[in-house]
């Protein structure tokens, strides 16, 4: 799986992506995380990526041109030519069918959840655009992406944190990323709830068995694997 992240802060992506399971996944060749510095795709001496909004208003708006150039450089624009015309139209599921997806991080987008992570874990390439400032030119939404995605009903300063949430959630489902495949197998105890969330799994304990009188449940110390499994399933359902 290859991730392309269009951002004005590529070091934020490479920093987190260079640690823990994401580092291990890249070292194994299971994933590739590629930040694209949006300023590289500007054409003015100041490497400007934003401008004042038409119609007035507070804040700055990210420009469509640098984003178009960035996506074009990696063949991540979900376009198809209309027969015989120079006009283009967006094919919403076209890039998904060819195992590619281009998304924009946005608080108004579709809520990202575990089911989406599972679906995207089968892609070959996922391109994520990280917005900043007051907003992003609507033409990016209308013509350059498959969909907008949100990680929650709140607003952040930019899309980089959301992008890394998605990358980690998707990557851990890809073979070769987790150091212990059993960790993923154990998550079959998790239950997807109706809103797309995941119920908490069973409680975990480790040494010491007694800390300040707070004791580990006896069943976990029993060595009876069948009873332990039953206890874990029961606790997971209670959660």
KAJO-V685889 format. One record per residue. N is the residue number from 0. PHI is phi in degrees with one decimal (none if undefined). PSI is psi in whole degrees, 0 to 359 (none if undefined). D_CENTER is the distance of its C-alpha to the mean C-alpha in whole Angstrom. Layout:
((N & PHI & PSI & D_CENTER) (N & PHI & PSI & D_CENTER))
This chain:
((0 & none & 132 & 12) (1 & -110.8 & 133 & 12) (2 & -111.2 & 126 & 9) (3 & -107.8 & 125 & 11) (4 & -119.0 & 112 & 10) (5 & -88.1 & 118 & 13) (6 & -156.3 & 157 & 14) (7 & -94.6 & 0 & 17) (8 & -128.1 & 67 & 16) (9 & -61.2 & 333 & 15) (10 & -66.3 & 333 & 17) (11 & -64.5 & 322 & 14) (12 & -73.8 & 312 & 12) (13 & -66.6 & 329 & 14) (14 & -64.5 & 305 & 16) (15 & -69.4 & 323 & 13) (16 & -67.8 & 346 & 12) (17 & -94.6 & 15 & 16) (18 & -126.5 & 160 & 16) (19 & 52.1 & 222 & 16) (20 & -67.1 & 331 & 14) (21 & -69.5 & 322 & 12) (22 & -64.0 & 315 & 16) (23 & -63.3 & 319 & 17) (24 & -63.7 & 322 & 15) (25 & -70.6 & 320 & 16) (26 & -64.1 & 328 & 19) (27 & -81.8 & 347 & 20) (28 & 86.3 & 5 & 18) (29 & -72.4 & 327 & 16) (30 & -136.4 & 161 & 13) (31 & -138.7 & 124 & 13) (32 & -109.1 & 117 & 11) (33 & -123.4 & 95 & 13) (34 & -71.5 & 137 & 13) (35 & -112.3 & 117 & 16) (36 & -73.0 & 111 & 18) (37 & -60.2 & 330 & 19) (38 & -66.5 & 338 & 22) (39 & -64.5 & 335 & 23) (40 & -99.6 & 16 & 23) (41 & -90.3 & 166 & 26) (42 & -126.2 & 16 & 29) (43 & -115.9 & 162 & 31) (44 & -68.1 & 341 & 32) (45 & -94.3 & 1 & 30) (46 & 51.7 & 48 & 27) (47 & -78.6 & 130 & 26) (48 & -114.4 & 358 & 23) (49 & -138.9 & 166 & 24) (50 & -157.0 & 173 & 27) (51 & -70.7 & 150 & 29) (52 & -77.8 & 140 & 29) (53 & -62.7 & 140 & 31) (54 & 88.8 & 356 & 33) (55 & 83.1 & 176 & 33) (56 & 126.3 & 168 & 31) (57 & -79.4 & 155 & 29) (58 & 80.3 & 178 & 27) (59 & -115.3 & 156 & 25) (60 & -119.0 & 134 & 23) (61 & -68.8 & 137 & 21) (62 & -80.9 & 152 & 23) (63 & -76.1 & 326 & 22) (64 & -60.5 & 309 & 24) (65 & -62.1 & 324 & 22) (66 & -67.7 & 319 & 19) (67 & -59.6 & 315 & 21) (68 & -65.0 & 320 & 22) (69 & -63.7 & 315 & 19) (70 & -67.8 & 321 & 17) (71 & -64.1 & 325 & 21) (72 & -64.8 & 337 & 21) (73 & -116.7 & 15 & 18) (74 & 54.1 & 51 & 19) (75 & -117.3 & 20 & 16) (76 & -94.6 & 119 & 18) (77 & -78.6 & 66 & 19) (78 & -108.0 & 157 & 22) (79 & -143.0 & 144 & 26) (80 & -73.6 & 138 & 29) (81 & -78.9 & 136 & 31) (82 & -47.9 & 120 & 34) (83 & 73.4 & 2 & 37) (84 & -120.2 & 158 & 35) (85 & -85.7 & 346 & 33) (86 & -63.1 & 147 & 31) (87 & -119.3 & 154 & 28) (88 & -131.4 & 153 & 26) (89 & -85.3 & 137 & 22) (90 & -108.9 & 101 & 21) (91 & -58.7 & 322 & 19) (92 & -107.9 & 6 & 18) (93 & -62.8 & 314 & 20) (94 & -71.7 & 333 & 17) (95 & -69.3 & 322 & 15) (96 & -64.4 & 326 & 19) (97 & -94.8 & 22 & 19) (98 & 64.1 & 32 & 16) (99 & -130.0 & 155 & 14) (100 & -149.1 & 137 & 12) (101 & -122.2 & 121 & 11) (102 & -128.7 & 159 & 10) (103 & -117.8 & 129 & 10) (104 & -71.0 & 124 & 9) (105 & -156.2 & 136 & 12) (106 & -66.0 & 345 & 14) (107 & -95.8 & 3 & 16) (108 & -81.9 & 178 & 13) (109 & -63.9 & 139 & 12) (110 & -69.5 & 124 & 11) (111 & -74.8 & 135 & 8) (112 & -147.5 & 184 & 10) (113 & -64.4 & 327 & 11) (114 & -67.1 & 324 & 12) (115 & -68.2 & 319 & 9) (116 & -58.4 & 317 & 8) (117 & -63.2 & 315 & 11) (118 & -61.9 & 313 & 12) (119 & -72.7 & 342 & 9) (120 & -65.4 & 347 & 10) (121 & -97.9 & 2 & 13) (122 & -76.2 & 163 & 12) (123 & -93.8 & 331 & 14) (124 & -151.5 & 134 & 12) (125 & -128.5 & 121 & 9) (126 & -107.5 & 128 & 10) (127 & -121.9 & 124 & 8) (128 & -97.3 & 127 & 11) (129 & -104.5 & 114 & 11) (130 & -78.1 & 164 & 14) (131 & -150.3 & 178 & 17) (132 & 63.7 & 208 & 20) (133 & -73.3 & 332 & 22) (134 & 176.3 & 193 & 20) (135 & -133.1 & 143 & 19) (136 & -52.5 & 128 & 22) (137 & -59.2 & 337 & 22) (138 & -66.7 & 338 & 22) (139 & -65.4 & 314 & 19) (140 & -65.8 & 318 & 18) (141 & -73.5 & 331 & 21) (142 & -129.5 & 344 & 21) (143 & -117.0 & 358 & 18) (144 & -132.0 & 165 & 15) (145 & -83.4 & 321 & 14) (146 & -168.9 & 164 & 13) (147 & -94.6 & 142 & 12) (148 & -131.6 & 139 & 9) (149 & -120.7 & 147 & 9) (150 & -98.2 & 0 & 8) (151 & 169.1 & 164 & 12) (152 & -82.2 & 65 & 16) (153 & -157.4 & 168 & 16) (154 & -114.6 & 132 & 16) (155 & -110.9 & 171 & 15) (156 & -68.5 & 335 & 17) (157 & -165.6 & 179 & 14) (158 & -90.8 & 359 & 10) (159 & -63.7 & 316 & 9) (160 & -62.4 & 316 & 9) (161 & -62.2 & 321 & 6) (162 & -61.3 & 318 & 5) (163 & -70.6 & 327 & 6) (164 & -59.7 & 313 & 5) (165 & -64.2 & 314 & 1) (166 & -60.4 & 317 & 4) (167 & -69.4 & 317 & 7) (168 & -63.0 & 320 & 6) (169 & -74.5 & 316 & 7) (170 & -62.9 & 324 & 9) (171 & -68.6 & 349 & 11) (172 & -92.5 & 356 & 12) (173 & -94.1 & 127 & 13) (174 & -54.4 & 134 & 17) (175 & 98.5 & 355 & 18) (176 & -93.1 & 309 & 15) (177 & -72.8 & 139 & 16) (178 & -67.2 & 327 & 20) (179 & -122.2 & 107 & 21) (180 & -60.2 & 335 & 21) (181 & -64.8 & 332 & 23) (182 & -60.0 & 319 & 20) (183 & -72.9 & 322 & 18) (184 & -61.1 & 319 & 21) (185 & -61.5 & 335 & 22) (186 & -73.7 & 1 & 19) (187 & -65.5 & 345 & 21) (188 & -73.2 & 339 & 23) (189 & -71.3 & 146 & 20) (190 & -119.0 & 123 & 21) (191 & -73.7 & 130 & 18) (192 & -96.7 & 173 & 20) (193 & -60.5 & 327 & 21) (194 & -84.1 & 7 & 18) (195 & 94.5 & 355 & 15) (196 & -79.6 & 180 & 15) (197 & -124.4 & 126 & 16) (198 & -68.2 & 149 & 20) (199 & -62.3 & 144 & 21) (200 & -84.0 & 187 & 22) (201 & -64.5 & 157 & 25) (202 & -66.0 & 147 & 27) (203 & -114.1 & 146 & 27) (204 & -138.6 & 154 & 30) (205 & -145.5 & 182 & 31) (206 & -64.4 & 146 & 34) (207 & -82.4 & 161 & 36) (208 & -71.7 & 337 & 37) (209 & -136.9 & 115 & 39) (210 & -126.0 & 111 & 38) (211 & 55.8 & 32 & 40) (212 & 84.9 & 359 & 41) (213 & -89.8 & 108 & 38) (214 & -102.9 & 149 & 38) (215 & -73.4 & 138 & 36) (216 & -52.5 & 138 & 37) (217 & -56.4 & 324 & 39) (218 & -59.7 & 328 & 38) (219 & -73.9 & 343 & 35) (220 & -99.1 & 359 & 38) (221 & -77.5 & 334 & 40) (222 & 80.9 & 359 & 39) (223 & -87.9 & 100 & 39) (224 & -66.0 & 327 & 36) (225 & -66.1 & 315 & 37) (226 & -66.3 & 323 & 37) (227 & -63.2 & 316 & 34) (228 & -63.0 & 317 & 32) (229 & -63.6 & 318 & 34) (230 & -62.9 & 317 & 33) (231 & -64.2 & 318 & 29) (232 & -63.8 & 318 & 29) (233 & -64.0 & 316 & 31) (234 & -65.5 & 322 & 29) (235 & -63.4 & 318 & 26) (236 & -65.8 & 321 & 28) (237 & -63.7 & 320 & 29) (238 & -62.0 & none & 26))
